[in-house]
Amino acid sequence: MEKPIREIYAFKDYFEEFNATLPLNVQRKIEFIFDIIRFTQRVPEKFLKHIEGSKGLYEIRIEVGSNIFRIFSFFDEGKLVVVLNGFQKKSQKTPKNEIKLAEDLMKEYFEIKRLKNGK
């Protein structure tokens, strides 16, 4: 088996709690897209897209039938993809409260990392 290019890490329980509410076929599609992120050098924007106006926040994009799901994420040291909160998209615009939660979680992640490293 080939070696992954990136590692995926779920920060806190937001992703796991979201994923547990989803039907099995959606969970399988998420895992399929996670594998694309792990093993593909240049991940197509169809699956991973930078959120405009954010400082390093990305959305992992999942479509199953007519249902659309998003999982916020960011990169740490290039090879680690940290996944945060997820939601089912029901409108064109991504809800501001979901983006705010993701931004707050990203800040918290880096603050915890900074404290662990004693900097």
N, C-alpha and C positions, 0 to 999 in steps of 0.2 A: 504494500500500500504506500502511496506517495505521502511525503511529509507535508503537513499543512503549512501554508505561508503565514496565516494569521491564527490567533487563538481567540475564542469568544468566551467572555466572562460576564456573568449576570451580577450586577451590583445590587445588593439588598434583595428584597423578595418581589419587587414590582413585576418583573417579567414573568417569574414562575407563577405568581398568582393570576396574572392575565392569561398566560398560556393554559393553565389548568381549566379555565372557563370555556376554552375553545373546543369545537368538535375535532375529532381525531384527524379528519382529512386536512383541516387547517393546520393542526400541529405538525403533520407530516410535511406540508408545504413549507412551513417555517423552517423545519430541520433541513429540507432540501436547499432552501436559500442560504441558511447558515453554512452549509457545505460549499456552496458557490463562493461565499465570502471567505471561507477557510482556504480553499484550494485554487482559486482563480487569481491570477496576477492582477489583471485589470477588471474589477467587478463592474458590470454594466450598470449605468444609472437607473435602469429599469428596476434594479434590486436594491441599490444603495445610493442615496442622493443626499448631498449637502443641503442643509436648510438655509436658505438665503437669509442674511441678516443675523445669523448666529455665529458664535465663535467656536467652530469645530463640532457643532451638533449635526448628526446625520439621521436620516430615517431609513430603516430597512422596510422595503415595500413588498407587501404580499397581496396577491389577488387570487381569490378562489371563487370561480363563477362570477357573480355580480357583487360579491363582498370584497371590501378593501380593508386591509389592516396595516397599521404602521407600528413600528417599534423604534423608539429613539435609541441612538447609540453615539459613541465617539471613539476616537483612537487614542491610545496611550502608548507612547514610545513606538509608534508606527505599526507594530505587529499584533497589538492587543486591541480587540474590539470589545468595548464595554457596552453591554446592553442595559437599557434602563426600563422605562415604562412603555406600555403598548396600549393601543386602543383600536376599536373598529371605526373606520372613517365613514361618516354618514353624510358629509357635505364636501363641497369643493375646498373650502378653507380648513386648514388644520386648526383645531381649537387652541386658542391662546393659553388656556390653563394647562393643557397637556405640554405645550412647549415650555412654559414657565416651570412646571414640575421637573421636566427633563434638564433644564438649565440649572435648577437648584440642586438636583441630584449629581450632576457633573461637577459643580463647585464643591459639593460635600465629598465626593470621591477624591478629588485632588487635595482637599484640606486634610482628609484622613491620611492620604499617602504622604503628604508633607510632614505631618506630625509623626508618622511611623518612621520616616527617614531622619527625623530630628532636625529639620530645616525650617 
